[in-house]
């Protein structure tokens, strides 16, 4: 449990430091890339769930 708290606090600190150091243009690019990955992942999950439903019904 302490390991998870350690990683969470480390992520918050690194995020704050990077947020201060990185310029706004780069932040926008990083955010856009993360959103693109999230959309791809949600599309994959949706297609997998649809395949599962078809398999169960079929």
mmJSON file of the N, C-alpha and C atoms, coordinates in Angstrom:
{"data_MODEL":{"atom_site":{
"group_PDB":["ATOM","ATOM","ATOM","ATOM","ATOM","ATOM","ATOM","ATOM","ATOM","ATOM","ATOM","ATOM","ATOM","ATOM","ATOM","ATOM","ATOM","ATOM","ATOM","ATOM","ATOM","ATOM","ATOM","ATOM","ATOM","ATOM","ATOM","ATOM","ATOM","ATOM","ATOM","ATOM","ATOM","ATOM","ATOM","ATOM","ATOM","ATOM","ATOM","ATOM","ATOM","ATOM","ATOM","ATOM","ATOM","ATOM","ATOM","ATOM","ATOM","ATOM","ATOM","ATOM","ATOM","ATOM","ATOM","ATOM","ATOM","ATOM","ATOM","ATOM","ATOM","ATOM","ATOM","ATOM","ATOM","ATOM","ATOM","ATOM","ATOM","ATOM","ATOM","ATOM","ATOM","ATOM","ATOM","ATOM","ATOM","ATOM","ATOM","ATOM","ATOM","ATOM","ATOM","ATOM","ATOM","ATOM","ATOM","ATOM","ATOM","ATOM","ATOM","ATOM","ATOM","ATOM","ATOM","ATOM","ATOM","ATOM","ATOM","ATOM","ATOM","ATOM","ATOM","ATOM","ATOM","ATOM","ATOM","ATOM","ATOM","ATOM","ATOM","ATOM","ATOM","ATOM","ATOM","ATOM","ATOM","ATOM","ATOM","ATOM","ATOM","ATOM","ATOM","ATOM","ATOM","ATOM","ATOM","ATOM","ATOM","ATOM","ATOM","ATOM","ATOM","ATOM","ATOM","ATOM","ATOM","ATOM","ATOM","ATOM","ATOM","ATOM","ATOM","ATOM","ATOM","ATOM","ATOM","ATOM","ATOM","ATOM","ATOM","ATOM","ATOM","ATOM","ATOM","ATOM","ATOM","ATOM","ATOM","ATOM","ATOM","ATOM","ATOM","ATOM","ATOM","ATOM","ATOM","ATOM","ATOM","ATOM","ATOM","ATOM","ATOM","ATOM"],
"id":[1,2,3,4,5,6,7,8,9,10,11,12,13,14,15,16,17,18,19,20,21,22,23,24,25,26,27,28,29,30,31,32,33,34,35,36,37,38,39,40,41,42,43,44,45,46,47,48,49,50,51,52,53,54,55,56,57,58,59,60,61,62,63,64,65,66,67,68,69,70,71,72,73,74,75,76,77,78,79,80,81,82,83,84,85,86,87,88,89,90,91,92,93,94,95,96,97,98,99,100,101,102,103,104,105,106,107,108,109,110,111,112,113,114,115,116,117,118,119,120,121,122,123,124,125,126,127,128,129,130,131,132,133,134,135,136,137,138,139,140,141,142,143,144,145,146,147,148,149,150,151,152,153,154,155,156,157,158,159,160,161,162,163,164,165,166,167,168,169,170,171,172,173,174],
"type_symbol":["N","C","C","N","C","C","N","C","C","N","C","C","N","C","C","N","C","C","N","C","C","N","C","C","N","C","C","N","C","C","N","C","C","N","C","C","N","C","C","N","C","C","N","C","C","N","C","C","N","C","C","N","C","C","N","C","C","N","C","C","N","C","C","N","C","C","N","C","C","N","C","C","N","C","C","N","C","C","N","C","C","N","C","C","N","C","C","N","C","C","N","C","C","N","C","C","N","C","C","N","C","C","N","C","C","N","C","C","N","C","C","N","C","C","N","C","C","N","C","C","N","C","C","N","C","C","N","C","C","N","C","C","N","C","C","N","C","C","N","C","C","N","C","C","N","C","C","N","C","C","N","C","C","N","C","C","N","C","C","N","C","C","N","C","C","N","C","C","N","C","C","N","C","C"],
"label_atom_id":["N","CA","C","N","CA","C","N","CA","C","N","CA","C","N","CA","C","N","CA","C","N","CA","C","N","CA","C","N","CA","C","N","CA","C","N","CA","C","N","CA","C","N","CA","C","N","CA","C","N","CA","C","N","CA","C","N","CA","C","N","CA","C","N","CA","C","N","CA","C","N","CA","C","N","CA","C","N","CA","C","N","CA","C","N","CA","C","N","CA","C","N","CA","C","N","CA","C","N","CA","C","N","CA","C","N","CA","C","N","CA","C","N","CA","C","N","CA","C","N","CA","C","N","CA","C","N","CA","C","N","CA","C","N","CA","C","N","CA","C","N","CA","C","N","CA","C","N","CA","C","N","CA","C","N","CA","C","N","CA","C","N","CA","C","N","CA","C","N","CA","C","N","CA","C","N","CA","C","N","CA","C","N","CA","C","N","CA","C","N","CA","C","N","CA","C","N","CA","C","N","CA","C"],
"label_alt_id":[null,null,null,null,null,null,null,null,null,null,null,null,null,null,null,null,null,null,null,null,null,null,null,null,null,null,null,null,null,null,null,null,null,null,null,null,null,null,null,null,null,null,null,null,null,null,null,null,null,null,null,null,null,null,null,null,null,null,null,null,null,null,null,null,null,null,null,null,null,null,null,null,null,null,null,null,null,null,null,null,null,null,null,null,null,null,null,null,null,null,null,null,null,null,null,null,null,null,null,null,null,null,null,null,null,null,null,null,null,null,null,null,null,null,null,null,null,null,null,null,null,null,null,null,null,null,null,null,null,null,null,null,null,null,null,null,null,null,null,null,null,null,null,null,null,null,null,null,null,null,null,null,null,null,null,null,null,null,null,null,null,null,null,null,null,null,null,null,null,null,null,null,null,null],
"label_comp_id":["UNK","UNK","UNK","UNK","UNK","UNK","UNK","UNK","UNK","UNK","UNK","UNK","UNK","UNK","UNK","UNK","UNK","UNK","UNK","UNK","UNK","UNK","UNK","UNK","UNK","UNK","UNK","UNK","UNK","UNK","UNK","UNK","UNK","UNK","UNK","UNK","UNK","UNK","UNK","UNK","UNK","UNK","UNK","UNK","UNK","UNK","UNK","UNK","UNK","UNK","UNK","UNK","UNK","UNK","UNK","UNK","UNK","UNK","UNK","UNK","UNK","UNK","UNK","UNK","UNK","UNK","UNK","UNK","UNK","UNK","UNK","UNK","UNK","UNK","UNK","UNK","UNK","UNK","UNK","UNK","UNK","UNK","UNK","UNK","UNK","UNK","UNK","UNK","UNK","UNK","UNK","UNK","UNK","UNK","UNK","UNK","UNK","UNK","UNK","UNK","UNK","UNK","UNK","UNK","UNK","UNK","UNK","UNK","UNK","UNK","UNK","UNK","UNK","UNK","UNK","UNK","UNK","UNK","UNK","UNK","UNK","UNK","UNK","UNK","UNK","UNK","UNK","UNK","UNK","UNK","UNK","UNK","UNK","UNK","UNK","UNK","UNK","UNK","UNK","UNK","UNK","UNK","UNK","UNK","UNK","UNK","UNK","UNK","UNK","UNK","UNK","UNK","UNK","UNK","UNK","UNK","UNK","UNK","UNK","UNK","UNK","UNK","UNK","UNK","UNK","UNK","UNK","UNK","UNK","UNK","UNK","UNK","UNK","UNK"],
"label_asym_id":["A","A","A","A","A","A","A","A","A","A","A","A","A","A","A","A","A","A","A","A","A","A","A","A","A","A","A","A","A","A","A","A","A","A","A","A","A","A","A","A","A","A","A","A","A","A","A","A","A","A","A","A","A","A","A","A","A","A","A","A","A","A","A","A","A","A","A","A","A","A","A","A","A","A","A","A","A","A","A","A","A","A","A","A","A","A","A","A","A","A","A","A","A","A","A","A","A","A","A","A","A","A","A","A","A","A","A","A","A","A","A","A","A","A","A","A","A","A","A","A","A","A","A","A","A","A","A","A","A","A","A","A","A","A","A","A","A","A","A","A","A","A","A","A","A","A","A","A","A","A","A","A","A","A","A","A","A","A","A","A","A","A","A","A","A","A","A","A","A","A","A","A","A","A"],
"label_entity_id":["1","1","1","1","1","1","1","1","1","1","1","1","1","1","1","1","1","1","1","1","1","1","1","1","1","1","1","1","1","1","1","1","1","1","1","1","1","1","1","1","1","1","1","1","1","1","1","1","1","1","1","1","1","1","1","1","1","1","1","1","1","1","1","1","1","1","1","1","1","1","1","1","1","1","1","1","1","1","1","1","1","1","1","1","1","1","1","1","1","1","1","1","1","1","1","1","1","1","1","1","1","1","1","1","1","1","1","1","1","1","1","1","1","1","1","1","1","1","1","1","1","1","1","1","1","1","1","1","1","1","1","1","1","1","1","1","1","1","1","1","1","1","1","1","1","1","1","1","1","1","1","1","1","1","1","1","1","1","1","1","1","1","1","1","1","1","1","1","1","1","1","1","1","1"],
"label_seq_id":[1,1,1,2,2,2,3,3,3,4,4,4,5,5,5,6,6,6,7,7,7,8,8,8,9,9,9,10,10,10,11,11,11,12,12,12,13,13,13,14,14,14,15,15,15,16,16,16,17,17,17,18,18,18,19,19,19,20,20,20,21,21,21,22,22,22,23,23,23,24,24,24,25,25,25,26,26,26,27,27,27,28,28,28,29,29,29,30,30,30,31,31,31,32,32,32,33,33,33,34,34,34,35,35,35,36,36,36,37,37,37,38,38,38,39,39,39,40,40,40,41,41,41,42,42,42,43,43,43,44,44,44,45,45,45,46,46,46,47,47,47,48,48,48,49,49,49,50,50,50,51,51,51,52,52,52,53,53,53,54,54,54,55,55,55,56,56,56,57,57,57,58,58,58],
"pdbx_PDB_ins_code":[null,null,null,null,null,null,null,null,null,null,null,null,null,null,null,null,null,null,null,null,null,null,null,null,null,null,null,null,null,null,null,null,null,null,null,null,null,null,null,null,null,null,null,null,null,null,null,null,null,null,null,null,null,null,null,null,null,null,null,null,null,null,null,null,null,null,null,null,null,null,null,null,null,null,null,null,null,null,null,null,null,null,null,null,null,null,null,null,null,null,null,null,null,null,null,null,null,null,null,null,null,null,null,null,null,null,null,null,null,null,null,null,null,null,null,null,null,null,null,null,null,null,null,null,null,null,null,null,null,null,null,null,null,null,null,null,null,null,null,null,null,null,null,null,null,null,null,null,null,null,null,null,null,null,null,null,null,null,null,null,null,null,null,null,null,null,null,null,null,null,null,null,null,null],
"Cartn_x":[0.824,0.0,0.871,1.947,2.825,3.529,3.752,4.395,3.494,2.186,1.247,1.188,1.198,1.174,2.461,3.572,4.853,4.813,4.334,4.268,3.278,2.184,1.213,1.824,2.485,3.103,4.245,5.003,6.079,5.51,4.41,3.762,3.243,2.68,2.165,3.313,4.405,5.554,6.16,6.381,6.949,6.01,4.724,3.748,3.782,3.923,3.986,5.255,6.381,7.648,7.6,7.122,7.025,6.021,4.957,3.974,4.55,5.481,6.119,7.159,7.91,9.024,8.61,7.581,7.2,6.353,6.623,5.87,4.455,3.591,2.182,1.979,2.777,2.625,2.898,3.947,4.287,3.217,2.668,1.59,0.391,0.07,-1.06,-0.803,0.426,0.771,0.691,1.208,1.17,-0.267,-1.086,-2.488,-3.222,-2.959,-3.603,-3.198,-1.919,-1.442,-2.091,-2.212,-2.837,-4.307,-4.994,-6.402,-6.561,-5.641,-5.687,-5.518,-4.571,-4.353,-5.591,-6.206,-7.396,-8.549,-8.699,-9.762,-9.523,-8.258,-7.934,-8.223,-7.836,-8.049,-9.532,-10.322,-11.756,-12.408,-11.91,-12.424,-12.13,-10.936,-10.572,-11.436,-11.643,-12.459,-13.899,-14.407,-15.775,-15.922,-14.958,-15.048,-14.923,-14.07,-13.948,-15.248,-15.883,-17.135,-18.236,-18.245,-19.234,-18.997,-17.723,-17.411,-17.849,-17.666,-18.065,-19.57,-20.315,-21.776,-22.217,-21.607,-21.958,-21.627,-20.51,-20.11,-21.084,-21.506,-22.435,-23.803,-24.263,-25.563,-25.541,-24.403,-24.284,-24.064],
"Cartn_y":[-1.192,0.0,1.26,1.228,2.392,2.642,1.553,1.69,2.486,2.224,2.959,4.437,4.712,6.097,6.801,6.083,6.652,7.036,6.118,6.4,7.523,7.573,8.646,10.003,10.083,11.349,11.718,10.738,10.994,11.523,10.945,11.404,12.827,13.155,14.507,15.519,15.182,16.095,16.269,15.158,15.254,16.003,15.772,16.482,17.979,18.35,19.776,20.405,19.708,20.236,20.362,19.322,19.379,20.439,20.603,21.623,23.025,23.226,24.541,24.741,23.679,23.812,23.791,23.026,22.839,24.02,24.495,25.641,25.217,26.185,25.929,25.154,25.448,24.766,23.273,22.947,21.547,20.867,21.579,21.016,20.659,21.537,21.263,20.035,19.877,18.715,17.431,17.486,16.301,15.932,16.922,16.672,16.084,16.621,16.121,14.676,14.361,12.997,12.025,12.443,11.589,11.361,12.41,12.272,11.343,11.431,10.536,9.085,8.824,7.461,6.974,7.855,7.472,7.125,7.885,7.59,6.25,5.968,4.679,3.533,3.71,2.674,2.438,3.514,3.346,2.681,2.977,2.318,0.83,0.461,-0.959,-1.68,-1.042,-1.652,-1.811,-0.803,-0.868,-2.002,-2.151,-3.218,-4.584,-4.696,-5.966,-6.316,-5.316,-5.593,-5.982,-5.356,-5.73,-7.154,-7.528,-8.89,-9.885,-9.539,-10.42,-10.614,-9.54,-9.636,-10.53,-10.358,-11.185,-12.661,-12.905,-14.28,-14.919,-14.157,-14.694,-14.959,-14.028,-14.2,-15.3,-15.431,-16.387,-17.753],
"Cartn_z":[0.0,0.0,0.0,0.794,0.872,-0.45,-1.204,-2.505,-3.449,-3.417,-4.256,-3.873,-2.585,-2.114,-2.537,-2.466,-2.885,-4.364,-5.207,-6.642,-6.955,-6.235,-6.432,-6.09,-4.948,-4.559,-5.499,-5.96,-6.912,-8.228,-8.678,-9.902,-9.776,-8.614,-8.391,-8.403,-7.735,-7.686,-9.068,-9.785,-11.133,-12.072,-11.934,-12.752,-12.495,-11.242,-10.906,-11.459,-11.318,-11.827,-13.344,-14.017,-15.479,-15.911,-15.17,-15.49,-15.427,-14.516,-14.398,-15.498,-15.806,-16.742,-18.209,-18.53,-19.927,-20.395,-21.605,-22.123,-22.531,-22.741,-23.017,-24.315,-25.345,-26.625,-26.474,-25.725,-25.499,-24.661,-23.681,-22.859,-23.735,-24.674,-25.563,-26.412,-26.915,-27.733,-26.915,-25.695,-24.822,-24.496,-24.16,-23.836,-25.031,-26.22,-27.429,-27.708,-27.502,-27.714,-26.729,-25.475,-24.456,-24.781,-25.23,-25.597,-26.791,-27.757,-28.914,-28.502,-27.596,-27.1,-26.347,-25.565,-24.812,-25.752,-26.832,-27.802,-28.469,-28.839,-29.46,-28.498,-27.233,-26.234,-26.007,-25.926,-25.705,-26.916,-28.129,-29.327,-29.311,-28.874,-28.787,-27.76,-26.628,-25.569,-26.058,-26.768,-27.277,-28.279,-29.193,-30.184,-29.521,-28.508,-27.786,-27.068,-26.468,-25.758,-26.745,-27.925,-28.934,-29.432,-29.621,-30.034,-28.966,-27.725,-26.626,-26.619,-26.83,-26.856,-28.012,-29.197,-30.343,-30.09,-29.419,-29.109,-28.129,-27.131,-26.137,-26.755,-27.594,-28.228,-29.28,-29.978,-31.08,-30.586],
"occupancy":[1.0,1.0,1.0,1.0,1.0,1.0,1.0,1.0,1.0,1.0,1.0,1.0,1.0,1.0,1.0,1.0,1.0,1.0,1.0,1.0,1.0,1.0,1.0,1.0,1.0,1.0,1.0,1.0,1.0,1.0,1.0,1.0,1.0,1.0,1.0,1.0,1.0,1.0,1.0,1.0,1.0,1.0,1.0,1.0,1.0,1.0,1.0,1.0,1.0,1.0,1.0,1.0,1.0,1.0,1.0,1.0,1.0,1.0,1.0,1.0,1.0,1.0,1.0,1.0,1.0,1.0,1.0,1.0,1.0,1.0,1.0,1.0,1.0,1.0,1.0,1.0,1.0,1.0,1.0,1.0,1.0,1.0,1.0,1.0,1.0,1.0,1.0,1.0,1.0,1.0,1.0,1.0,1.0,1.0,1.0,1.0,1.0,1.0,1.0,1.0,1.0,1.0,1.0,1.0,1.0,1.0,1.0,1.0,1.0,1.0,1.0,1.0,1.0,1.0,1.0,1.0,1.0,1.0,1.0,1.0,1.0,1.0,1.0,1.0,1.0,1.0,1.0,1.0,1.0,1.0,1.0,1.0,1.0,1.0,1.0,1.0,1.0,1.0,1.0,1.0,1.0,1.0,1.0,1.0,1.0,1.0,1.0,1.0,1.0,1.0,1.0,1.0,1.0,1.0,1.0,1.0,1.0,1.0,1.0,1.0,1.0,1.0,1.0,1.0,1.0,1.0,1.0,1.0,1.0,1.0,1.0,1.0,1.0,1.0],
"B_iso_or_equiv":[0.0,0.0,0.0,0.0,0.0,0.0,0.0,0.0,0.0,0.0,0.0,0.0,0.0,0.0,0.0,0.0,0.0,0.0,0.0,0.0,0.0,0.0,0.0,0.0,0.0,0.0,0.0,0.0,0.0,0.0,0.0,0.0,0.0,0.0,0.0,0.0,0.0,0.0,0.0,0.0,0.0,0.0,0.0,0.0,0.0,0.0,0.0,0.0,0.0,0.0,0.0,0.0,0.0,0.0,0.0,0.0,0.0,0.0,0.0,0.0,0.0,0.0,0.0,0.0,0.0,0.0,0.0,0.0,0.0,0.0,0.0,0.0,0.0,0.0,0.0,0.0,0.0,0.0,0.0,0.0,0.0,0.0,0.0,0.0,0.0,0.0,0.0,0.0,0.0,0.0,0.0,0.0,0.0,0.0,0.0,0.0,0.0,0.0,0.0,0.0,0.0,0.0,0.0,0.0,0.0,0.0,0.0,0.0,0.0,0.0,0.0,0.0,0.0,0.0,0.0,0.0,0.0,0.0,0.0,0.0,0.0,0.0,0.0,0.0,0.0,0.0,0.0,0.0,0.0,0.0,0.0,0.0,0.0,0.0,0.0,0.0,0.0,0.0,0.0,0.0,0.0,0.0,0.0,0.0,0.0,0.0,0.0,0.0,0.0,0.0,0.0,0.0,0.0,0.0,0.0,0.0,0.0,0.0,0.0,0.0,0.0,0.0,0.0,0.0,0.0,0.0,0.0,0.0,0.0,0.0,0.0,0.0,0.0,0.0],
"pdbx_formal_charge":[null,null,null,null,null,null,null,null,null,null,null,null,null,null,null,null,null,null,null,null,null,null,null,null,null,null,null,null,null,null,null,null,null,null,null,null,null,null,null,null,null,null,null,null,null,null,null,null,null,null,null,null,null,null,null,null,null,null,null,null,null,null,null,null,null,null,null,null,null,null,null,null,null,null,null,null,null,null,null,null,null,null,null,null,null,null,null,null,null,null,null,null,null,null,null,null,null,null,null,null,null,null,null,null,null,null,null,null,null,null,null,null,null,null,null,null,null,null,null,null,null,null,null,null,null,null,null,null,null,null,null,null,null,null,null,null,null,null,null,null,null,null,null,null,null,null,null,null,null,null,null,null,null,null,null,null,null,null,null,null,null,null,null,null,null,null,null,null,null,null,null,null,null,null],
"auth_seq_id":[1,1,1,2,2,2,3,3,3,4,4,4,5,5,5,6,6,6,7,7,7,8,8,8,9,9,9,10,10,10,11,11,11,12,12,12,13,13,13,14,14,14,15,15,15,16,16,16,17,17,17,18,18,18,19,19,19,20,20,20,21,21,21,22,22,22,23,23,23,24,24,24,25,25,25,26,26,26,27,27,27,28,28,28,29,29,29,30,30,30,31,31,31,32,32,32,33,33,33,34,34,34,35,35,35,36,36,36,37,37,37,38,38,38,39,39,39,40,40,40,41,41,41,42,42,42,43,43,43,44,44,44,45,45,45,46,46,46,47,47,47,48,48,48,49,49,49,50,50,50,51,51,51,52,52,52,53,53,53,54,54,54,55,55,55,56,56,56,57,57,57,58,58,58],
"auth_comp_id":["UNK","UNK","UNK","UNK","UNK","UNK","UNK","UNK","UNK","UNK","UNK","UNK","UNK","UNK","UNK","UNK","UNK","UNK","UNK","UNK","UNK","UNK","UNK","UNK","UNK","UNK","UNK","UNK","UNK","UNK","UNK","UNK","UNK","UNK","UNK","UNK","UNK","UNK","UNK","UNK","UNK","UNK","UNK","UNK","UNK","UNK","UNK","UNK","UNK","UNK","UNK","UNK","UNK","UNK","UNK","UNK","UNK","UNK","UNK","UNK","UNK","UNK","UNK","UNK","UNK","UNK","UNK","UNK","UNK","UNK","UNK","UNK","UNK","UNK","UNK","UNK","UNK","UNK","UNK","UNK","UNK","UNK","UNK","UNK","UNK","UNK","UNK","UNK","UNK","UNK","UNK","UNK","UNK","UNK","UNK","UNK","UNK","UNK","UNK","UNK","UNK","UNK","UNK","UNK","UNK","UNK","UNK","UNK","UNK","UNK","UNK","UNK","UNK","UNK","UNK","UNK","UNK","UNK","UNK","UNK","UNK","UNK","UNK","UNK","UNK","UNK","UNK","UNK","UNK","UNK","UNK","UNK","UNK","UNK","UNK","UNK","UNK","UNK","UNK","UNK","UNK","UNK","UNK","UNK","UNK","UNK","UNK","UNK","UNK","UNK","UNK","UNK","UNK","UNK","UNK","UNK","UNK","UNK","UNK","UNK","UNK","UNK","UNK","UNK","UNK","UNK","UNK","UNK","UNK","UNK","UNK","UNK","UNK","UNK"],
"auth_asym_id":["A","A","A","A","A","A","A","A","A","A","A","A","A","A","A","A","A","A","A","A","A","A","A","A","A","A","A","A","A","A","A","A","A","A","A","A","A","A","A","A","A","A","A","A","A","A","A","A","A","A","A","A","A","A","A","A","A","A","A","A","A","A","A","A","A","A","A","A","A","A","A","A","A","A","A","A","A","A","A","A","A","A","A","A","A","A","A","A","A","A","A","A","A","A","A","A","A","A","A","A","A","A","A","A","A","A","A","A","A","A","A","A","A","A","A","A","A","A","A","A","A","A","A","A","A","A","A","A","A","A","A","A","A","A","A","A","A","A","A","A","A","A","A","A","A","A","A","A","A","A","A","A","A","A","A","A","A","A","A","A","A","A","A","A","A","A","A","A","A","A","A","A","A","A"],
"auth_atom_id":["N","CA","C","N","CA","C","N","CA","C","N","CA","C","N","CA","C","N","CA","C","N","CA","C","N","CA","C","N","CA","C","N","CA","C","N","CA","C","N","CA","C","N","CA","C","N","CA","C","N","CA","C","N","CA","C","N","CA","C","N","CA","C","N","CA","C","N","CA","C","N","CA","C","N","CA","C","N","CA","C","N","CA","C","N","CA","C","N","CA","C","N","CA","C","N","CA","C","N","CA","C","N","CA","C","N","CA","C","N","CA","C","N","CA","C","N","CA","C","N","CA","C","N","CA","C","N","CA","C","N","CA","C","N","CA","C","N","CA","C","N","CA","C","N","CA","C","N","CA","C","N","CA","C","N","CA","C","N","CA","C","N","CA","C","N","CA","C","N","CA","C","N","CA","C","N","CA","C","N","CA","C","N","CA","C","N","CA","C","N","CA","C","N","CA","C","N","CA","C","N","CA","C"],
"pdbx_PDB_model_num":[1,1,1,1,1,1,1,1,1,1,1,1,1,1,1,1,1,1,1,1,1,1,1,1,1,1,1,1,1,1,1,1,1,1,1,1,1,1,1,1,1,1,1,1,1,1,1,1,1,1,1,1,1,1,1,1,1,1,1,1,1,1,1,1,1,1,1,1,1,1,1,1,1,1,1,1,1,1,1,1,1,1,1,1,1,1,1,1,1,1,1,1,1,1,1,1,1,1,1,1,1,1,1,1,1,1,1,1,1,1,1,1,1,1,1,1,1,1,1,1,1,1,1,1,1,1,1,1,1,1,1,1,1,1,1,1,1,1,1,1,1,1,1,1,1,1,1,1,1,1,1,1,1,1,1,1,1,1,1,1,1,1,1,1,1,1,1,1,1,1,1,1,1,1]
}}}
